[in-house]
Amino acid sequence: MKITRRKLKVEVPTVAMGDIAFNLLVFFVILARSQDDSHLKWEPARTAEVENFGNPRVSITVDTENRVYLNGRQVSTREISAGVESLLGNLPPGRRIVLLKIHKETLAATFEPIMEAVSEAGGEVVHVLQQDQPH
């Protein structure tokens, strides 16, 4: 005896696909905003008191070789102002924070032009320090 199979008609639920696409989009945006600068070699200056500033959009790092990185991408000092301005966009004052991570032995001649460029772009410089641990 021959049994005939019924053909199943499967429809893709479009509402669920939209939810999945939205969740993936949010996931990748969050990943893109996180800044992994673990490959950069720098040692922060130390201080007695440290204040936390959350997760700003812009991070500038100066490593042991005095190379400058804007959000993990190596740049020249001339590119900083335009780069910071485009990354900060239309953020209101108080939210235009730029983290400045400078190796503890970096000279003022290296980081002063960086601070000036951030200021020209409308950024608010926050210097990253490491809190002293009592011995």
C-alpha positions as CSV (number, residue, x, y, z in Angstrom):
1,M,0.0,0.0,0.0
2,K,1.3,3.4,-1.0
3,I,1.0,6.2,1.5
4,T,1.1,9.7,0.1
5,R,2.8,12.4,2.1
6,R,1.2,15.7,2.7
7,K,3.3,18.6,1.7
8,L,3.9,21.0,4.5
9,K,3.9,24.6,3.8
10,V,6.2,26.4,6.2
11,E,6.0,30.2,6.5
12,V,8.8,32.3,8.0
13,P,7.4,34.5,10.8
14,T,8.4,37.9,9.7
15,V,7.7,39.5,13.0
16,A,10.2,37.2,14.7
17,M,12.8,37.9,12.0
18,G,12.5,41.6,12.7
19,D,13.0,41.1,16.4
20,I,16.1,38.9,15.8
21,A,17.5,41.5,13.4
22,F,17.0,44.3,15.9
23,N,18.7,42.3,18.7
24,L,21.6,41.5,16.4
25,L,21.9,45.2,15.5
26,V,21.9,46.3,19.1
27,F,24.5,43.6,20.0
28,F,26.9,44.7,17.2
29,V,26.5,48.4,18.1
30,I,27.4,47.7,21.7
31,L,30.4,45.7,20.6
32,A,31.5,48.5,18.2
33,R,31.3,51.0,21.0
34,S,33.5,49.1,23.4
35,Q,37.2,50.0,23.1
36,D,39.7,47.3,23.5
37,D,43.1,48.9,23.9
38,S,44.7,46.0,25.7
39,H,47.3,45.7,23.0
40,L,48.6,49.2,23.7
41,K,51.4,49.4,26.2
42,W,51.0,52.2,28.7
43,E,51.1,52.6,32.4
44,P,48.9,55.2,34.0
45,A,50.0,57.9,36.4
46,R,49.0,57.3,40.0
47,T,46.9,59.4,42.5
48,A,45.3,59.1,45.9
49,E,41.7,59.6,44.7
50,V,40.1,58.5,41.5
51,E,36.6,59.3,40.1
52,N,34.8,57.1,37.7
53,F,33.4,58.6,34.5
54,G,31.5,55.7,33.0
55,N,31.9,54.7,29.3
56,P,32.7,57.8,27.1
57,R,32.6,57.6,23.3
58,V,36.2,58.9,22.8
59,S,39.5,57.5,24.2
60,I,43.0,58.8,23.3
61,T,46.0,56.8,24.4
62,V,49.7,57.7,24.3
63,D,51.8,54.5,24.6
64,T,55.4,54.0,25.8
65,E,56.7,54.9,22.3
66,N,54.7,58.2,22.3
67,R,52.4,56.9,19.5
68,V,48.9,58.4,19.7
69,Y,45.7,56.3,19.3
70,L,42.2,57.6,18.9
71,N,39.7,54.8,20.0
72,G,42.5,52.2,19.3
73,R,43.5,53.5,15.9
74,Q,46.9,55.1,15.5
75,V,46.6,58.8,14.4
76,S,48.8,61.8,14.1
77,T,48.4,64.8,16.4
78,R,46.9,66.8,13.5
79,E,44.1,64.3,13.0
80,I,42.9,64.4,16.6
81,S,40.7,67.5,16.6
82,A,38.7,66.4,13.5
83,G,38.4,62.8,14.8
84,V,37.2,63.8,18.3
85,E,34.7,66.3,16.8
86,S,33.2,63.6,14.5
87,L,33.0,61.0,17.3
88,L,31.4,63.4,19.8
89,G,28.8,64.6,17.2
90,N,26.0,66.6,18.8
91,L,26.5,65.5,22.4
92,P,25.5,68.2,24.9
93,P,28.1,69.7,27.3
94,G,28.7,67.4,30.3
95,R,28.6,64.3,28.0
96,R,31.4,65.3,25.7
97,I,34.0,63.4,27.8
98,V,37.3,62.3,26.2
99,L,39.4,59.9,28.2
100,L,43.1,60.7,27.9
101,K,45.3,57.7,28.8
102,I,48.9,58.8,28.9
103,H,51.9,56.7,29.8
104,K,53.3,57.9,33.1
105,E,56.6,59.0,31.6
106,T,55.2,60.9,28.6
107,L,56.6,64.5,28.4
108,A,54.3,67.6,28.3
109,A,55.5,68.4,24.8
110,T,53.7,65.2,23.6
111,F,50.4,65.5,25.5
112,E,49.8,69.3,25.5
113,P,49.0,69.4,21.8
114,I,46.6,66.5,22.3
115,M,44.8,68.3,25.1
116,E,44.6,71.5,22.9
117,A,43.2,69.5,20.0
118,V,40.5,67.9,22.2
119,S,39.6,71.4,23.6
120,E,39.3,72.8,20.0
121,A,36.9,69.9,19.2
122,G,34.7,70.8,22.2
123,G,35.7,67.7,24.2
124,E,36.1,67.6,28.0
125,V,39.4,66.0,28.9
126,V,39.5,63.4,31.6
127,H,42.9,62.1,32.5
128,V,43.0,58.4,33.4
129,L,44.9,57.7,36.6
130,Q,45.4,54.7,38.7
131,Q,44.6,54.9,42.4
132,D,47.5,54.3,44.8
133,Q,47.1,51.2,46.8
134,P,48.2,51.4,50.5
135,H,51.2,49.2,51.2
